[in-house]
Amino acid sequence: YFPLLRGRRVAVLANQTSRVGDEHLVDLLHRSGVRLTAIFSPEHGFRGTADAGEQVASSVDARTGIPIRSLYDGNAKRPSDEAMRSFDVLVVDMQDVGLRFYTYYISMLRMMDACADFGRRVVVLDRPNPNGHIIDGPVLDMKYRSGVGAIPVPVLHGLTMGEIARMAAGQGWAKQCALTVVKCRNYTHATEYLLPVAPSPNLPTARAVYLYAALCPFEGTVVSLGRGTDKPFEMYGHPDMTGRTFSFTPRPTAGAKHPPLEGRLCRGVDLSGMPLAEAREVGFSLRYVIDACADLGMGDKFFTPMFEKLVGVGWVREMILAGASEAEIRARWADDVERYREKRVQYLLYE
C-alpha cells in the first residue's frame, strides 16, 4: 500500500491495535518517510484507555509531534473542514470484533462520508474478524439507529472492516469514496484469530471477545456484566438475584471509572471458566438475559431504552417479557438474517 501514500499528505484513523509486529503503524509510517499530517482517534482514544463513550480531547502524539484529532471530543464526531483539508489519503487501521454495536466501524463510515465530500482516498488495512464465523441476531431497524448501531446488519455481521466499508458504500449506507482495501493474507471467515492487543479496555481476553455479543445486551438492563472487575464480559449479576453462589462487587478500574452497580455486592453467574472453543460458538444468545430477567421478576423495569439500541429492534424486549423461549425469538429474525447473508456475498473479500 506504500505506493498509494508516496508524495501525498497522509492521515490515519488508528488506535492502540494499529500495530505492525512490535511497532505502531504511526511510528512505522513516520520512520518510512510518509508525510503524516493527522491522526484521527475513535472511541477509547488513540491509546485505547478511555471509558466507553468517554469524551477524549484532541492532543499531540508525543513521539512524532503529529496532531491527534479525537472523533470522541464531544463535538460532531466528524472532523472540521480544516482537518479534512490537511490530508490527501486516509489510512484506516483498527481491530474490530465483528459486532454491530462495536463503534470502530461507525467512526470509519463517518470518515468515509467526510472523505467522499472532500475527494479524499480511503485505504483500509484489513484485519481478521475474531467473530467472523458467525452471522446472528436481529437486523437493525433503522428507527433505532444510534452511536452503537449505524447500518442495517445483524448483531454479528460476519464482515471485516474492509468488507464493511465495501458493503456500506455499495448499499448506500455510506457515501461513495475512492476506496482501497488491503486484504489480509491467508484468512477466511472460519479462521480462528486471537487478538494480539486488547481492542478496548473492557475486552481484555479472547473469552470476553467471544461472549461480548451475548452479554453486551445487559448494558440495556439493570444487570452488571462485570465492568469494574478483572473479568468484564465474562460474568453477570445483580444485588437481588437469587440462588446464586457466585458474587462480585464492581469497583472503579481503568476503563470503567464509574461502573454500573459500583460498590454493590452482585450475585450472579461466572462464565470465566467456559472453554474458549465453547465461548467461540455462543454467538448472539439471549439465554443469559432471559435468565436474569426471569430471576429478578421486575417486568419492564428490568430494561432501559439502551436495550433496543443494542439489539436493534423493538420486539425482542416484548417477547422476553411475554415469556417466549430463546428459540422462538431467534426464529423471528431468521428470515432477515438469510436475506442479509445473500446481500453480503457480493462484498466479501474472503471465503
N, C-alpha and C positions, 0 to 999 in steps of 0.2 A: 504493500500500500504506500510505501515511501514515494514512488513517482507521482502520486496524487497530491503530495504535500510540498514537493520541492518548488521553491520560488514563490510560495504562497504564504499568506498570513494564516496561521492555524490556531483554532480554539479547540479545547477538549471538554467534553461532558464526562466527568470522571469522579471516582471516589477511591476509598481505600482498597477496593477489589481490583483496580485497574493496574494489574501487575504483569510484567513480562519476566518470568523467572523470579529472581530476588529483587528486581528493580521496578520502581514505579514507572508507568507509562510516561508521565510528565518528565521524569528525570531522563528516561531513555531518549525521548524526542529532543529535549533540550541539549543533551550531550551529543546528539547526532546532527546538530546544526539546524534543526527545524525551527522556523521562526514562530514561536509560540507567543500569542498576544493575549490569550484569556483562558482561564479555567472556569467552567460552569460546574456548580456543585448541586446535587439533588438532595432529597430528604436525608437527614442524618449528617449532612455536611461533607466536605471534601475528605475529612479523616474518618468519617463514619462513626462519630462518637455521640452525636446529639440524639435526644429522645425522639420518639415517633411524633411527627408533626411539629416539632420544636422549631421556632424561628432561629435562623442562623445568619449572622451578619456577614456581609462581604468583607474580604480581607486581602492579604497578600501572602503568597507562598514563600515562606522564609528561605527555602533552599534556592529557588530560582528567581525570586522577585516578580513573578508573574501575578497579575491581579486575579483573585478568586471572586467570581460573581455568583453569589448564592441565589438559587431559584426558590429558596425557602426563607426569604428575608422578610416575609410579611407583606410584600407588595404584590405585584401582578402575576408572579410565578412565570413571567416571561421577560426576557431581557429588554432593556431600553433600546431605542433606535441607535443611540450612540454605541452601545455594546455590540449590537448587530453589525454596525459598520466597521468594527475593529478587526474583523477576520474575513477570510475568503472561504475556508473549509472548516467544517466542524467534524471532529473525530469523536465518536461515541464509544465508550468502553466501560461498561458496568456489568457486574454479575447479577443477573436476575434469578428468581427462584420459580418462575413459571405460574404465578397466580395473578388473577385479575386485580386483586386489591393490594398487590405489592407495587409501590409507586414509581419505581425507576423507569418503567416503560412510559408512564404518563409524562415524566419530565422529558424523555426522548421525543415523544409525539409533539409536545408543545414547542420544543426546539425545532423539530421538522417543519411545523407550521410557520415559525418565525423565519427559518431559512428559506422556505418557499417564497415568502413575502419579499425577502431581500436578495433572492437569486444566489443563495449560498449552497455549496455542495455539502452533503452529509455522507460521511464514511463511518459505517458501523463495524467495529471489530467484534465479531460474534463470539459468544461463549456458550458452552453447553447449558441446557436447562436441566437441573437435577431432578425436576418433576416432569420431564418431557415425555415420559412413557404413559402418562395418564391424562385423559380428557374427561372432565367430570364436573358436575354441578350445574345450576341454572345459568342460562344465558342472560346477561344483564338487560333488564328492562330499562331503557334509557331515561325513563322518568326518575330513576334512582341514580342517575349519573352523578358522580361526585369526585372529590380528590382521591378516593380509593376505588374508583371504577370509572373508566373513561370510554370503553368501547364494548359493543355487544358480543362478548365472548363468554364461554363458561368460566367458572371459578378457576379450574385447572385447564389452561388453554392449549397446552402441548406445543408451544412455539418458543423459539429462541428470540432474543431481542432483534436480530436481523430479520427473522420471519415476521415478527410483529410489525416492524417498520414496513416491510413489503405488503403485508395484508392490509394494514391501516391505510396506506396510500392507494392500494388497489381497490379497496372498498369505499373510499371516500371518507374514511374516519379521520384522516389527516390529509393535509394539502399535499399535492404532488410537488416533490422537490427532486433535485438531482441526487439520486441515492445510489451508493455503492455499499454492498455488504461483503466484507472479507470473511469467508467461511472458515469454520473450524475444520481441522483435518481429522479424519478417522473417527467421526462422530455420527451416531444415529440416535434417533429419539429413544431407543431402547438402552443406550449406553448408560451404565451406572457411573455417576460422576460425583465424587466427594469434593466439596468446595475447599480450596486451599486457604481461603481467607473468609472469615465470617462476613456475610453480606450486609448485616446490620446488627446493632448491639444485642437485640433480643432473639437472634437466631444463631447462637454460638456453636451449635452442633448439627451434625447430619440428621439426627433424630428429630430435632426441632424443625429443620427444613422440611422433613417428610410429614410431620404431624401438624404443620402450620395451617394447612387447608382445613383440617378438621377442628382445630382449636381456636383459630382466629375469630370465628363467629361469636365466641364468648366475649369479644370486645364490644358486642352489641347487646350484652346482658349484664346482670348484676354479679356474675361469677368472675373470679380471678383465674387467669390461665398461667399464673406463675411469674408475671412481671414482678421484679423486686425480689427474686430468689436466684439461686445459682442454676436453675433449670427452667427458664421461661419456655413456654410452648411444649413442655413435657409433663404438665400436671394441670389440674383444675380443682377449684374448691370454693367454698363459701362458709362463713361462720355458722350458718343454720343448716348445713347439710347433715343428714343423719346416718347412723350406722356405718360410719367410715373410720377406719383405724389410722389412715394416713392424714397428717396435718402439716401445715406450713404457715408462716407469717410473712407477708410481703414487707420488705424494708427498702428504703431508698438505696439504689445502686447506680452505677454508671450506666446510662442509657435508660434508666427508669427512676427519675428523681423523685416522683410522687406516684408510685404505683397504685392501682385500684386496691381498695381494702387494706391500705397501708397500716401496719401495726396491729392488724386484727388476726386472730388465730382462725385459719380456714381449714375446714375438714373436706376431704375430697379424694381424688384419685391420682395416683402416681403412675405415669406412663414411662418413666425414665429407664425402666428395666426392659422395655419392649425390644426384642431383637431388631436390628436395623433392617433386615430383609422384610420383616413383618411390617415395620413402620413405613417402609417404602411403598407398600401396597394399600395403605389405609385410604388415601385419596380424600375426596370431599365427603367424609362420613358425617352424618348428623347424629350418630349414636350417642356421643358424649353430651351434646346439647339437649337431646331428648331425655337422657338420664338425669341431668341436673335439673331440668325444668320440672320433671315429674317429682323428683325428690323434694324440691323447695315448695311446690304447690302454691306459687304466687300468682298464677294466671298470667295476665298480660303485663303485670308489673315486673316479671322476670326479664322482659326485653326493653331495650332503648331504641330510639329511631336509627341508631347506627347499624342495627341488625339488618335492616333492608338494604342499606348501602353496601354491606359486605356480601350478603347472599345474592343481592341483585334483583330480587322480586318480592312482591308483597304476600304471596300465598304460602310461603314456607312457614312463616310465623303462624298463620291461621291454621294450617294443617297440623302443626305441632300441638297447638292449644286444643284442637279438636280430637287429639289422641291418635292421629294417624301414625302408622309404623314408618320406619325409615324406607322400607321397600316401596310403600305406597307413595311417599313423597318423591323418591327417586324416579318412579315410573312417570311422574308428571313432567319431568324435564328431559326424558329420554329422547323424544322426537326432536326437540330443539337442538340437542347435542348432536344428533345424527345429521341434521341439516347443516350445522356448523362444520362438522367433520368434512362434509362434501365440499363446502366452500373453501375450507382451509387448504385442501390438497394442492391447489394451483399456486400457492405461495410458499410451499415447503422447499427448503434447501437440503434437507437430509431425509433419509428413509425413516 
